[in-house]
Amino acid sequence: MALHFKGRGCNDRNMRQYDRYMVYVQAGSRWLLVTVVSGSEATLRVRVWRDLRKLGAVYLHSSVCLLPDQPAVAAALETLVRRVRDGGGRARVLHAQLLDPAEEAAIVAEQVADRDREYHEVIERTGAFVDEIAHEASRGNATYTEVEESEADLERFERWLASIAARDYFGANRRADAEAALQRCRDLLEDFQLAAVASDTEFPATDTDSQDRLGLVRGDG
């Protein structure tokens, strides 16, 4: 199936997106066009929406979206279609090509922009994590309980970033920033854990570098 979306590929904004993202547009590149009518059951409707968003779908209409034609995506959509049909709804997945390179570049740009927004949110949330470590360190409250809570938060960030990266099909710009922010959280938690060991045992477990990093986060000196 070849698609041409009239009226979307001809404006200045899409031409600028064409220039920037043309590197991702290849002759014969394939997409999956997904149409879903999930019916009146709210639970199924929410589940379908969540599954498509998790895959990083670009919506063209409330019940029509596009995804790159990749094996993992196709397999996930096969499961989704079966679930919709079993629930009494209608769903179809069609293989498609976009005839207008500028339109295809604009769709890629939309997908990339969505991922960059998600990466930015990870960066903001990890900033709050760093602030919390700083707060507890400044209070001398490096304890096992705080370490355990922080580990749970870090694991949640790890899962969240992995989920975003899995739907980042075109290499969004802020991925490296989000990964660096998460690495900083790992490093600070390791330092905080050493501080907790030191406060809980007879022998200090913090080295000078760890103490310096925690001090910098707290704003000491």
Secondary structure as a PSIPRED ss2 file (coil, helix, strand):
# PSIPRED VFORMAT (PSIPRED V4.0)

   1 M C   1.000  0.000  0.000
   2 A E   0.000  0.000  1.000
   3 L E   0.000  0.000  1.000
   4 H C   1.000  0.000  0.000
   5 F C   1.000  0.000  0.000
   6 K C   1.000  0.000  0.000
   7 G C   1.000  0.000  0.000
   8 R C   1.000  0.000  0.000
   9 G C   1.000  0.000  0.000
  10 C C   1.000  0.000  0.000
  11 N C   1.000  0.000  0.000
  12 D H   0.000  1.000  0.000
  13 R H   0.000  1.000  0.000
  14 N H   0.000  1.000  0.000
  15 M H   0.000  1.000  0.000
  16 R H   0.000  1.000  0.000
  17 Q H   0.000  1.000  0.000
  18 Y H   0.000  1.000  0.000
  19 D H   0.000  1.000  0.000
  20 R H   0.000  1.000  0.000
  21 Y H   0.000  1.000  0.000
  22 M H   0.000  1.000  0.000
  23 V H   0.000  1.000  0.000
  24 Y H   0.000  1.000  0.000
  25 V C   1.000  0.000  0.000
  26 Q C   1.000  0.000  0.000
  27 A C   1.000  0.000  0.000
  28 G C   1.000  0.000  0.000
  29 S C   1.000  0.000  0.000
  30 R C   1.000  0.000  0.000
  31 W E   0.000  0.000  1.000
  32 L E   0.000  0.000  1.000
  33 L E   0.000  0.000  1.000
  34 V E   0.000  0.000  1.000
  35 T E   0.000  0.000  1.000
  36 V E   0.000  0.000  1.000
  37 V E   0.000  0.000  1.000
  38 S C   1.000  0.000  0.000
  39 G C   1.000  0.000  0.000
  40 S C   1.000  0.000  0.000
  41 E C   1.000  0.000  0.000
  42 A H   0.000  1.000  0.000
  43 T H   0.000  1.000  0.000
  44 L H   0.000  1.000  0.000
  45 R H   0.000  1.000  0.000
  46 V H   0.000  1.000  0.000
  47 R H   0.000  1.000  0.000
  48 V H   0.000  1.000  0.000
  49 W H   0.000  1.000  0.000
  50 R H   0.000  1.000  0.000
  51 D H   0.000  1.000  0.000
  52 L H   0.000  1.000  0.000
  53 R H   0.000  1.000  0.000
  54 K H   0.000  1.000  0.000
  55 L H   0.000  1.000  0.000
  56 G C   1.000  0.000  0.000
  57 A C   1.000  0.000  0.000
  58 V E   0.000  0.000  1.000
  59 Y E   0.000  0.000  1.000
  60 L E   0.000  0.000  1.000
  61 H E   0.000  0.000  1.000
  62 S C   1.000  0.000  0.000
  63 S C   1.000  0.000  0.000
  64 V E   0.000  0.000  1.000
  65 C E   0.000  0.000  1.000
  66 L E   0.000  0.000  1.000
  67 L E   0.000  0.000  1.000
  68 P E   0.000  0.000  1.000
  69 D C   1.000  0.000  0.000
  70 Q C   1.000  0.000  0.000
  71 P H   0.000  1.000  0.000
  72 A H   0.000  1.000  0.000
  73 V H   0.000  1.000  0.000
  74 A H   0.000  1.000  0.000
  75 A H   0.000  1.000  0.000
  76 A H   0.000  1.000  0.000
  77 L H   0.000  1.000  0.000
  78 E H   0.000  1.000  0.000
  79 T H   0.000  1.000  0.000
  80 L H   0.000  1.000  0.000
  81 V H   0.000  1.000  0.000
  82 R H   0.000  1.000  0.000
  83 R H   0.000  1.000  0.000
  84 V H   0.000  1.000  0.000
  85 R H   0.000  1.000  0.000
  86 D H   0.000  1.000  0.000
  87 G C   1.000  0.000  0.000
  88 G C   1.000  0.000  0.000
  89 G C   1.000  0.000  0.000
  90 R E   0.000  0.000  1.000
  91 A E   0.000  0.000  1.000
  92 R E   0.000  0.000  1.000
  93 V E   0.000  0.000  1.000
  94 L E   0.000  0.000  1.000
  95 H E   0.000  0.000  1.000
  96 A E   0.000  0.000  1.000
  97 Q E   0.000  0.000  1.000
  98 L E   0.000  0.000  1.000
  99 L C   1.000  0.000  0.000
 100 D C   1.000  0.000  0.000
 101 P H   0.000  1.000  0.000
 102 A H   0.000  1.000  0.000
 103 E H   0.000  1.000  0.000
 104 E H   0.000  1.000  0.000
 105 A H   0.000  1.000  0.000
 106 A H   0.000  1.000  0.000
 107 I H   0.000  1.000  0.000
 108 V H   0.000  1.000  0.000
 109 A H   0.000  1.000  0.000
 110 E H   0.000  1.000  0.000
 111 Q H   0.000  1.000  0.000
 112 V H   0.000  1.000  0.000
 113 A H   0.000  1.000  0.000
 114 D H   0.000  1.000  0.000
 115 R H   0.000  1.000  0.000
 116 D H   0.000  1.000  0.000
 117 R H   0.000  1.000  0.000
 118 E H   0.000  1.000  0.000
 119 Y H   0.000  1.000  0.000
 120 H H   0.000  1.000  0.000
 121 E H   0.000  1.000  0.000
 122 V H   0.000  1.000  0.000
 123 I H   0.000  1.000  0.000
 124 E H   0.000  1.000  0.000
 125 R H   0.000  1.000  0.000
 126 T H   0.000  1.000  0.000
 127 G H   0.000  1.000  0.000
 128 A H   0.000  1.000  0.000
 129 F H   0.000  1.000  0.000
 130 V H   0.000  1.000  0.000
 131 D H   0.000  1.000  0.000
 132 E H   0.000  1.000  0.000
 133 I H   0.000  1.000  0.000
 134 A H   0.000  1.000  0.000
 135 H H   0.000  1.000  0.000
 136 E H   0.000  1.000  0.000
 137 A H   0.000  1.000  0.000
 138 S H   0.000  1.000  0.000
 139 R C   1.000  0.000  0.000
 140 G C   1.000  0.000  0.000
 141 N C   1.000  0.000  0.000
 142 A C   1.000  0.000  0.000
 143 T C   1.000  0.000  0.000
 144 Y H   0.000  1.000  0.000
 145 T H   0.000  1.000  0.000
 146 E H   0.000  1.000  0.000
 147 V H   0.000  1.000  0.000
 148 E H   0.000  1.000  0.000
 149 E H   0.000  1.000  0.000
 150 S H   0.000  1.000  0.000
 151 E H   0.000  1.000  0.000
 152 A H   0.000  1.000  0.000
 153 D H   0.000  1.000  0.000
 154 L H   0.000  1.000  0.000
 155 E H   0.000  1.000  0.000
 156 R H   0.000  1.000  0.000
 157 F H   0.000  1.000  0.000
 158 E H   0.000  1.000  0.000
 159 R H   0.000  1.000  0.000
 160 W H   0.000  1.000  0.000
 161 L H   0.000  1.000  0.000
 162 A H   0.000  1.000  0.000
 163 S H   0.000  1.000  0.000
 164 I H   0.000  1.000  0.000
 165 A H   0.000  1.000  0.000
 166 A H   0.000  1.000  0.000
 167 R C   1.000  0.000  0.000
 168 D C   1.000  0.000  0.000
 169 Y C   1.000  0.000  0.000
 170 F C   1.000  0.000  0.000
 171 G C   1.000  0.000  0.000
 172 A C   1.000  0.000  0.000
 173 N C   1.000  0.000  0.000
 174 R C   1.000  0.000  0.000
 175 R H   0.000  1.000  0.000
 176 A H   0.000  1.000  0.000
 177 D H   0.000  1.000  0.000
 178 A H   0.000  1.000  0.000
 179 E H   0.000  1.000  0.000
 180 A H   0.000  1.000  0.000
 181 A H   0.000  1.000  0.000
 182 L H   0.000  1.000  0.000
 183 Q H   0.000  1.000  0.000
 184 R H   0.000  1.000  0.000
 185 C H   0.000  1.000  0.000
 186 R H   0.000  1.000  0.000
 187 D H   0.000  1.000  0.000
 188 L H   0.000  1.000  0.000
 189 L H   0.000  1.000  0.000
 190 E H   0.000  1.000  0.000
 191 D H   0.000  1.000  0.000
 192 F H   0.000  1.000  0.000
 193 Q H   0.000  1.000  0.000
 194 L H   0.000  1.000  0.000
 195 A H   0.000  1.000  0.000
 196 A H   0.000  1.000  0.000
 197 V H   0.000  1.000  0.000
 198 A H   0.000  1.000  0.000
 199 S H   0.000  1.000  0.000
 200 D H   0.000  1.000  0.000
 201 T C   1.000  0.000  0.000
 202 E C   1.000  0.000  0.000
 203 F C   1.000  0.000  0.000
 204 P C   1.000  0.000  0.000
 205 A C   1.000  0.000  0.000
 206 T C   1.000  0.000  0.000
 207 D C   1.000  0.000  0.000
 208 T H   0.000  1.000  0.000
 209 D H   0.000  1.000  0.000
 210 S H   0.000  1.000  0.000
 211 Q H   0.000  1.000  0.000
 212 D H   0.000  1.000  0.000
 213 R H   0.000  1.000  0.000
 214 L H   0.000  1.000  0.000
 215 G H   0.000  1.000  0.000
 216 L H   0.000  1.000  0.000
 217 V H   0.000  1.000  0.000
 218 R H   0.000  1.000  0.000
 219 G C   1.000  0.000  0.000
 220 D C   1.000  0.000  0.000
 221 G C   1.000  0.000  0.000
